[in-house]
Amino acid sequence: MKGKGAALKASVKQKAKTAKITDFTFFGLHRAALLMNDYGLKDVSGKLMTYLKETSTDTQTQEYTGSRI
């Protein structure tokens, strides 16, 4: 990577360990875990994947609690 791409990658890697999990959606956490793995941050990726596994639910038993239109 060169230029802005390299600067963005460096910024993401620097802030990865201080990001709050609650700031992301499920999809965002999954994507972040894959990205951190690709960037060589295996410890951060592992923590995100562990969190996703521990907080996942079976969609067949998950109840919908939102408002219905």
Backbone atoms as SQL, in Angstrom:
CREATE TABLE atoms (id INTEGER PRIMARY KEY, chain TEXT, resi INTEGER, resn TEXT, atom TEXT, x REAL, y REAL, z REAL);
INSERT INTO atoms VALUES
  (1, 'A', 1, 'MET', 'N', 0.832, -1.175, 0.000),
  (2, 'A', 1, 'MET', 'CA', 0.000, 0.000, 0.000),
  (3, 'A', 1, 'MET', 'C', 0.875, 1.236, 0.000),
  (4, 'A', 2, 'LYS', 'N', 0.336, 2.278, -0.595),
  (5, 'A', 2, 'LYS', 'CA', 1.074, 3.541, -0.661),
  (6, 'A', 2, 'LYS', 'C', 0.142, 4.696, -0.321),
  (7, 'A', 3, 'GLY', 'N', 0.719, 5.808, 0.083),
  (8, 'A', 3, 'GLY', 'CA', -0.030, 7.041, 0.280),
  (9, 'A', 3, 'GLY', 'C', -1.123, 6.939, 1.325),
  (10, 'A', 4, 'LYS', 'N', -2.335, 7.342, 0.923),
  (11, 'A', 4, 'LYS', 'CA', -3.469, 7.382, 1.857),
  (12, 'A', 4, 'LYS', 'C', -3.848, 5.999, 2.380),
  (13, 'A', 5, 'GLY', 'N', -3.724, 4.989, 1.532),
  (14, 'A', 5, 'GLY', 'CA', -4.045, 3.617, 1.952),
  (15, 'A', 5, 'GLY', 'C', -3.136, 3.156, 3.076),
  (16, 'A', 6, 'ALA', 'N', -1.853, 3.442, 2.955),
  (17, 'A', 6, 'ALA', 'CA', -0.892, 3.051, 3.984),
  (18, 'A', 6, 'ALA', 'C', -1.141, 3.821, 5.279),
  (19, 'A', 7, 'ALA', 'N', -1.484, 5.096, 5.150),
  (20, 'A', 7, 'ALA', 'CA', -1.776, 5.912, 6.329),
  (21, 'A', 7, 'ALA', 'C', -3.035, 5.414, 7.033),
  (22, 'A', 8, 'LEU', 'N', -4.044, 5.037, 6.264),
  (23, 'A', 8, 'LEU', 'CA', -5.288, 4.512, 6.838),
  (24, 'A', 8, 'LEU', 'C', -5.034, 3.185, 7.546),
  (25, 'A', 9, 'LYS', 'N', -4.261, 2.313, 6.914),
  (26, 'A', 9, 'LYS', 'CA', -3.942, 1.019, 7.528),
  (27, 'A', 9, 'LYS', 'C', -3.206, 1.225, 8.846),
  (28, 'A', 10, 'ALA', 'N', -2.233, 2.132, 8.868),
  (29, 'A', 10, 'ALA', 'CA', -1.484, 2.410, 10.093),
  (30, 'A', 10, 'ALA', 'C', -2.395, 2.955, 11.181),
  (31, 'A', 11, 'SER', 'N', -3.330, 3.819, 10.811),
  (32, 'A', 11, 'SER', 'CA', -4.269, 4.392, 11.768),
  (33, 'A', 11, 'SER', 'C', -5.198, 3.316, 12.348),
  (34, 'A', 12, 'VAL', 'N', -5.687, 2.438, 11.495),
  (35, 'A', 12, 'VAL', 'CA', -6.569, 1.355, 11.942),
  (36, 'A', 12, 'VAL', 'C', -5.825, 0.440, 12.913),
  (37, 'A', 13, 'LYS', 'N', -4.601, 0.073, 12.569),
  (38, 'A', 13, 'LYS', 'CA', -3.812, -0.803, 13.428),
  (39, 'A', 13, 'LYS', 'C', -3.530, -0.151, 14.779),
  (40, 'A', 14, 'GLN', 'N', -3.271, 1.156, 14.771),
  (41, 'A', 14, 'GLN', 'CA', -2.962, 1.872, 16.006),
  (42, 'A', 14, 'GLN', 'C', -4.176, 1.935, 16.936),
  (43, 'A', 15, 'LYS', 'N', -5.346, 2.149, 16.369),
  (44, 'A', 15, 'LYS', 'CA', -6.558, 2.330, 17.178),
  (45, 'A', 15, 'LYS', 'C', -7.292, 1.023, 17.472),
  (46, 'A', 16, 'ALA', 'N', -6.844, -0.081, 16.895),
  (47, 'A', 16, 'ALA', 'CA', -7.545, -1.360, 17.021),
  (48, 'A', 16, 'ALA', 'C', -7.674, -1.820, 18.468),
  (49, 'A', 17, 'LYS', 'N', -6.661, -1.615, 19.273),
  (50, 'A', 17, 'LYS', 'CA', -6.680, -2.131, 20.640),
  (51, 'A', 17, 'LYS', 'C', -7.506, -1.274, 21.588),
  (52, 'A', 18, 'THR', 'N', -7.871, -0.064, 21.176),
  (53, 'A', 18, 'THR', 'CA', -8.634, 0.810, 22.065),
  (54, 'A', 18, 'THR', 'C', -10.082, 1.008, 21.614),
  (55, 'A', 19, 'ALA', 'N', -10.471, 0.402, 20.512),
  (56, 'A', 19, 'ALA', 'CA', -11.844, 0.541, 20.014),
  (57, 'A', 19, 'ALA', 'C', -12.817, -0.161, 20.950),
  (58, 'A', 20, 'LYS', 'N', -13.993, 0.414, 21.107),
  (59, 'A', 20, 'LYS', 'CA', -15.030, -0.178, 21.954),
  (60, 'A', 20, 'LYS', 'C', -15.883, -1.135, 21.123),
  (61, 'A', 21, 'ILE', 'N', -16.078, -2.319, 21.650),
  (62, 'A', 21, 'ILE', 'CA', -16.877, -3.330, 20.946),
  (63, 'A', 21, 'ILE', 'C', -18.303, -2.839, 20.733),
  (64, 'A', 22, 'THR', 'N', -18.821, -2.064, 21.659),
  (65, 'A', 22, 'THR', 'CA', -20.206, -1.599, 21.566),
  (66, 'A', 22, 'THR', 'C', -20.416, -0.580, 20.453),
  (67, 'A', 23, 'ASP', 'N', -19.344, -0.084, 19.859),
  (68, 'A', 23, 'ASP', 'CA', -19.456, 0.881, 18.767),
  (69, 'A', 23, 'ASP', 'C', -19.702, 0.219, 17.409),
  (70, 'A', 24, 'PHE', 'N', -19.722, -1.113, 17.384),
  (71, 'A', 24, 'PHE', 'CA', -19.839, -1.839, 16.127),
  (72, 'A', 24, 'PHE', 'C', -21.089, -2.699, 16.090),
  (73, 'A', 25, 'THR', 'N', -21.580, -2.946, 14.895),
  (74, 'A', 25, 'THR', 'CA', -22.653, -3.915, 14.702),
  (75, 'A', 25, 'THR', 'C', -22.027, -5.304, 14.641),
  (76, 'A', 26, 'PHE', 'N', -22.839, -6.339, 14.630),
  (77, 'A', 26, 'PHE', 'CA', -22.333, -7.698, 14.496),
  (78, 'A', 26, 'PHE', 'C', -21.506, -7.837, 13.224),
  (79, 'A', 27, 'PHE', 'N', -22.046, -7.336, 12.119),
  (80, 'A', 27, 'PHE', 'CA', -21.328, -7.417, 10.853),
  (81, 'A', 27, 'PHE', 'C', -20.013, -6.641, 10.939),
  (82, 'A', 28, 'GLY', 'N', -20.045, -5.471, 11.569),
  (83, 'A', 28, 'GLY', 'CA', -18.838, -4.666, 11.713),
  (84, 'A', 28, 'GLY', 'C', -17.768, -5.364, 12.527),
  (85, 'A', 29, 'LEU', 'N', -18.179, -6.041, 13.600),
  (86, 'A', 29, 'LEU', 'CA', -17.220, -6.786, 14.422),
  (87, 'A', 29, 'LEU', 'C', -16.602, -7.936, 13.638),
  (88, 'A', 30, 'HIS', 'N', -17.439, -8.633, 12.885),
  (89, 'A', 30, 'HIS', 'CA', -16.943, -9.749, 12.087),
  (90, 'A', 30, 'HIS', 'C', -15.957, -9.244, 11.033),
  (91, 'A', 31, 'ARG', 'N', -16.306, -8.166, 10.365),
  (92, 'A', 31, 'ARG', 'CA', -15.427, -7.594, 9.340),
  (93, 'A', 31, 'ARG', 'C', -14.128, -7.090, 9.974),
  (94, 'A', 32, 'ALA', 'N', -14.233, -6.452, 11.138),
  (95, 'A', 32, 'ALA', 'CA', -13.038, -5.965, 11.834),
  (96, 'A', 32, 'ALA', 'C', -12.119, -7.120, 12.224),
  (97, 'A', 33, 'ALA', 'N', -12.701, -8.222, 12.667),
  (98, 'A', 33, 'ALA', 'CA', -11.893, -9.389, 13.035),
  (99, 'A', 33, 'ALA', 'C', -11.134, -9.924, 11.831),
  (100, 'A', 34, 'LEU', 'N', -11.796, -10.003, 10.692),
  (101, 'A', 34, 'LEU', 'CA', -11.130, -10.466, 9.471),
  (102, 'A', 34, 'LEU', 'C', -10.031, -9.503, 9.045),
  (103, 'A', 35, 'LEU', 'N', -10.314, -8.211, 9.136),
  (104, 'A', 35, 'LEU', 'CA', -9.337, -7.194, 8.759),
  (105, 'A', 35, 'LEU', 'C', -8.118, -7.221, 9.675),
  (106, 'A', 36, 'MET', 'N', -8.349, -7.338, 10.977),
  (107, 'A', 36, 'MET', 'CA', -7.235, -7.389, 11.927),
  (108, 'A', 36, 'MET', 'C', -6.385, -8.641, 11.685),
  (109, 'A', 37, 'ASN', 'N', -7.031, -9.740, 11.338),
  (110, 'A', 37, 'ASN', 'CA', -6.304, -10.960, 11.018),
  (111, 'A', 37, 'ASN', 'C', -5.416, -10.735, 9.786),
  (112, 'A', 38, 'ASP', 'N', -5.966, -10.087, 8.770),
  (113, 'A', 38, 'ASP', 'CA', -5.200, -9.795, 7.554),
  (114, 'A', 38, 'ASP', 'C', -4.043, -8.843, 7.827),
  (115, 'A', 39, 'TYR', 'N', -4.232, -7.929, 8.783),
  (116, 'A', 39, 'TYR', 'CA', -3.197, -6.943, 9.123),
  (117, 'A', 39, 'TYR', 'C', -2.163, -7.508, 10.090),
  (118, 'A', 40, 'GLY', 'N', -2.319, -8.763, 10.493),
  (119, 'A', 40, 'GLY', 'CA', -1.340, -9.394, 11.367),
  (120, 'A', 40, 'GLY', 'C', -1.591, -9.172, 12.846),
  (121, 'A', 41, 'LEU', 'N', -2.744, -8.625, 13.209),
  (122, 'A', 41, 'LEU', 'CA', -3.089, -8.398, 14.614),
  (123, 'A', 41, 'LEU', 'C', -3.927, -9.574, 15.099),
  (124, 'A', 42, 'LYS', 'N', -3.288, -10.714, 15.221),
  (125, 'A', 42, 'LYS', 'CA', -3.978, -11.960, 15.567),
  (126, 'A', 42, 'LYS', 'C', -4.622, -11.897, 16.952),
  (127, 'A', 43, 'ASP', 'N', -3.988, -11.200, 17.904),
  (128, 'A', 43, 'ASP', 'CA', -4.561, -11.121, 19.252),
  (129, 'A', 43, 'ASP', 'C', -5.875, -10.356, 19.255),
  (130, 'A', 44, 'VAL', 'N', -5.936, -9.247, 18.532),
  (131, 'A', 44, 'VAL', 'CA', -7.169, -8.458, 18.444),
  (132, 'A', 44, 'VAL', 'C', -8.234, -9.247, 17.698),
  (133, 'A', 45, 'SER', 'N', -7.856, -9.872, 16.605),
  (134, 'A', 45, 'SER', 'CA', -8.794, -10.678, 15.827),
  (135, 'A', 45, 'SER', 'C', -9.367, -11.809, 16.673),
  (136, 'A', 46, 'GLY', 'N', -8.508, -12.473, 17.431),
  (137, 'A', 46, 'GLY', 'CA', -8.952, -13.566, 18.292),
  (138, 'A', 46, 'GLY', 'C', -9.926, -13.111, 19.355),
  (139, 'A', 47, 'LYS', 'N', -9.667, -11.954, 19.948),
  (140, 'A', 47, 'LYS', 'CA', -10.572, -11.424, 20.971),
  (141, 'A', 47, 'LYS', 'C', -11.934, -11.091, 20.380),
  (142, 'A', 48, 'LEU', 'N', -11.938, -10.506, 19.187),
  (143, 'A', 48, 'LEU', 'CA', -13.214, -10.178, 18.547),
  (144, 'A', 48, 'LEU', 'C', -13.995, -11.437, 18.194),
  (145, 'A', 49, 'MET', 'N', -13.322, -12.437, 17.666),
  (146, 'A', 49, 'MET', 'CA', -14.006, -13.679, 17.307),
  (147, 'A', 49, 'MET', 'C', -14.532, -14.402, 18.549),
  (148, 'A', 50, 'THR', 'N', -13.770, -14.372, 19.626),
  (149, 'A', 50, 'THR', 'CA', -14.228, -14.977, 20.885),
  (150, 'A', 50, 'THR', 'C', -15.480, -14.269, 21.377),
  (151, 'A', 51, 'TYR', 'N', -15.475, -12.931, 21.322),
  (152, 'A', 51, 'TYR', 'CA', -16.646, -12.156, 21.742),
  (153, 'A', 51, 'TYR', 'C', -17.861, -12.524, 20.888),
  (154, 'A', 52, 'LEU', 'N', -17.671, -12.614, 19.582),
  (155, 'A', 52, 'LEU', 'CA', -18.780, -12.959, 18.695),
  (156, 'A', 52, 'LEU', 'C', -19.324, -14.348, 19.001),
  (157, 'A', 53, 'LYS', 'N', -18.456, -15.298, 19.255),
  (158, 'A', 53, 'LYS', 'CA', -18.890, -16.663, 19.570),
  (159, 'A', 53, 'LYS', 'C', -19.637, -16.709, 20.899),
  (160, 'A', 54, 'GLU', 'N', -19.155, -15.950, 21.890),
  (161, 'A', 54, 'GLU', 'CA', -19.769, -15.982, 23.219),
  (162, 'A', 54, 'GLU', 'C', -21.111, -15.270, 23.261),
  (163, 'A', 55, 'THR', 'N', -21.327, -14.315, 22.379),
  (164, 'A', 55, 'THR', 'CA', -22.559, -13.533, 22.419),
  (165, 'A', 55, 'THR', 'C', -23.532, -13.904, 21.310),
  (166, 'A', 56, 'SER', 'N', -23.189, -14.893, 20.494),
  (167, 'A', 56, 'SER', 'CA', -24.092, -15.278, 19.412),
  (168, 'A', 56, 'SER', 'C', -25.279, -16.048, 19.977),
  (169, 'A', 57, 'THR', 'N', -26.370, -16.037, 19.218),
  (170, 'A', 57, 'THR', 'CA', -27.571, -16.765, 19.614),
  (171, 'A', 57, 'THR', 'C', -28.026, -17.639, 18.456),
  (172, 'A', 58, 'ASP', 'N', -28.815, -18.614, 18.782),
  (173, 'A', 58, 'ASP', 'CA', -29.422, -19.450, 17.763),
  (174, 'A', 58, 'ASP', 'C', -30.611, -18.682, 17.200),
  (175, 'A', 59, 'THR', 'N', -30.613, -18.391, 15.917),
  (176, 'A', 59, 'THR', 'CA', -31.668, -17.564, 15.342),
  (177, 'A', 59, 'THR', 'C', -33.044, -18.215, 15.441),
  (178, 'A', 60, 'GLN', 'N', -33.109, -19.508, 15.606),
  (179, 'A', 60, 'GLN', 'CA', -34.405, -20.168, 15.732),
  (180, 'A', 60, 'GLN', 'C', -35.031, -19.904, 17.092),
  (181, 'A', 61, 'THR', 'N', -34.223, -19.604, 18.101),
  (182, 'A', 61, 'THR', 'CA', -34.769, -19.366, 19.432),
  (183, 'A', 61, 'THR', 'C', -34.721, -17.904, 19.841),
  (184, 'A', 62, 'GLN', 'N', -34.133, -17.067, 19.007),
  (185, 'A', 62, 'GLN', 'CA', -34.012, -15.654, 19.333),
  (186, 'A', 62, 'GLN', 'C', -35.365, -14.971, 19.166),
  (187, 'A', 63, 'GLU', 'N', -35.758, -14.199, 20.177),
  (188, 'A', 63, 'GLU', 'CA', -37.035, -13.497, 20.117),
  (189, 'A', 63, 'GLU', 'C', -36.851, -12.103, 19.554),
  (190, 'A', 64, 'TYR', 'N', -37.833, -11.645, 18.815),
  (191, 'A', 64, 'TYR', 'CA', -37.837, -10.286, 18.300),
  (192, 'A', 64, 'TYR', 'C', -38.490, -9.391, 19.355),
  (193, 'A', 65, 'THR', 'N', -37.760, -8.352, 19.796),
  (194, 'A', 65, 'THR', 'CA', -38.297, -7.489, 20.846),
  (195, 'A', 65, 'THR', 'C', -38.523, -6.064, 20.355),
  (196, 'A', 66, 'GLY', 'N', -38.338, -5.819, 19.063),
  (197, 'A', 66, 'GLY', 'CA', -38.525, -4.474, 18.512),
  (198, 'A', 66, 'GLY', 'C', -40.000, -4.173, 18.283),
  (199, 'A', 67, 'SER', 'N', -40.278, -2.938, 17.913),
  (200, 'A', 67, 'SER', 'CA', -41.664, -2.567, 17.647),
  (201, 'A', 67, 'SER', 'C', -42.104, -3.138, 16.311),
  (202, 'A', 68, 'ARG', 'N', -43.343, -3.477, 16.225),
  (203, 'A', 68, 'ARG', 'CA', -43.881, -4.022, 14.974),
  (204, 'A', 68, 'ARG', 'C', -44.698, -2.967, 14.274),
  (205, 'A', 69, 'ILE', 'N', -44.550, -2.923, 12.979),
  (206, 'A', 69, 'ILE', 'CA', -45.275, -1.904, 12.199),
  (207, 'A', 69, 'ILE', 'C', -46.406, -2.536, 11.440);
